[in-house]
Amino acid sequence: MDISEVARRSGVPASALRYYEEKGLIASTGREGLRRTFAEGVLDQLSLIALGQAAGFSLDEIKGMFCADGRARIDRRALAGKADEIDATIRRLQALSNGLRHAAVCPAANHAECPTFKRLLRAAGAGKLAPVAKTRAVAATGKPVAARARSAQRPKRG
């Protein structure tokens, strides 16, 4: 099937299909005129890529979930680790939501007088409310994500 058919059936733009091929996530089977062609199994690969991205895996991590022939080869430990990260994010967001809901109805005359709101502020100040990926990045490098982003000299792709 040609690239436009894959794009139509998968909902993935042709530009993304070409990028995925460049990154080694999928492989075309040849060309029909100027158009790339793909085997039917590419739709399953694209579904796995979409699922991996939804779960927060990087494209490089997702690439490792495929054998050279395109069949899935999923690391169960990586899945369990990602599930643990998602669970931690859920707990963090639930705590944040609870604190905000409390602050919204708190009977204290001033939020600065509310012990619950003070705990929320301390947690935020200590970085305990930052997204998991950011806290992991800070721990790994010692630099906040924003500072690393400013110092990175990566050229943008057009």
N, C-alpha and C positions, 0 to 999 in steps of 0.2 A: 504494500500500500504506500502511496506517495505521502510526502510530508504534509500536504494540505489535508489529506484524509486523516492522518494521525492527529493533526492539530484539531480538526473538527470533532473527531471521536473522543479525544482525551480532554479537550478544553485547554490544552497547553499551547501557547502561541508558537508559531514556527520558529521565531527567534530564540525562544527558550529551548526548543528541541535541538537547534543547531548548537546552542551553548552546552547543553547536556552532552551532546556528542563530542564536542571539543574537550569537555572535562572527562570523558571516558565513562559516563554513566549509562549511555545507550550507544548503539552502533547501527549505522545504516547498512543495508545489504547491497547497496549499489545506487545507480541513478537511472532514471527514466527521463531521457532528455536532460534537462538541467535540474530536475527535481530529485532530491534524495528519496530513496525508498527504504521501507522498514518492514521487518517481519511482524506478523500479528502479535507475537509475544511482547513487543515493545509497549503495548498498552498496559500489560501487567507490570512491567518495569516502571512505567510512569506512575502507576497507582502506588507502587512501593515508594517511589521518590516523594510523591505527595504526602503519603502517610509519614514518612521519615521527617519531612520538613514540618508537618503539623506537630509532630512530637518534639521538635526542637533540634533534630540532628543536623549537622552541617552537611553540605554536599560531599565533602571529602569522606565524612563518616558514612554517608549513604552509599558512596561508591564502593566502600569496603563491604557492603552488604550484597554484592553481586560477584558471582564467579566470572571468569573470563568469557564464558559463553552466554552470559546474561541471566543465568539462573540465580535465584535468591540464595544467599548464604548469610544467614542472620546470626549474629553473635548474641546469644541469650543473655549473657552477662551485661552486655551493653544495653539491652532492652530493660533489664532489671534496674540498672543504674539510672537510666533515663526516667523510668517510672518513679524511682526514689526522688529524683530532682523535681519531677512534676508534683509529687506528694508534698515535698517541702515548700514548693511555690504555693500550693493550695493552702497549706497551714499558714504561711506568711500572709497571704492575701486575706484569709479569713480573719486573722488577728487584726489586720489593718482595717478591714471592713467593720469588725466589732468595735474597734476604738473610734472610728469615725461616726458610727451610728450612736455610740454613747455620747460623744462630744456634741452631736446634733441635738440631743434632748437633755443634756446634763443640766441638773438644777443649780449648779454652782453659778454664782453671779458673774464670774470671770473664768475663762478656761484655764488661766494660770493657777487658779485655786483648786482645780479638779485633779485628784490623784491619778485617775485613769488617763486623762489627757497628758499629764506630766510623764507617765510611763510611756505613752505613745511617742512623745517628743524625745525622750531619752533613747528609745529603741531606734527612732529615725536618725538621731544624732550619732549613734553607735554603728550605723550602717546595717542594722538588723532588718530593715524593711526594704533593702535594695533587692532587685531581682537576682535570682540564683546565679545566672550567667555573669552578672556584673560582680557579685561578691566573690565568685570563683576566680574571675579575672584579676580582681584586686589582690586576692590572697596569693595568686600565682606570681604576680609581677611586683606587688607592693605599690603600684601606681593606680590611681583611680582610672576608670575607663576613659573619661573625658580627657584626662591628661595624656594618656597613651594615644588617643585619637588625634590630638593636636600634634603630637611629635611624630606620628607615622608619616612616612613619605611614600605612600602608595599612589601610583597614578590611577586615575579613574578610567574605567572602560566606557567607551561610547556606544 
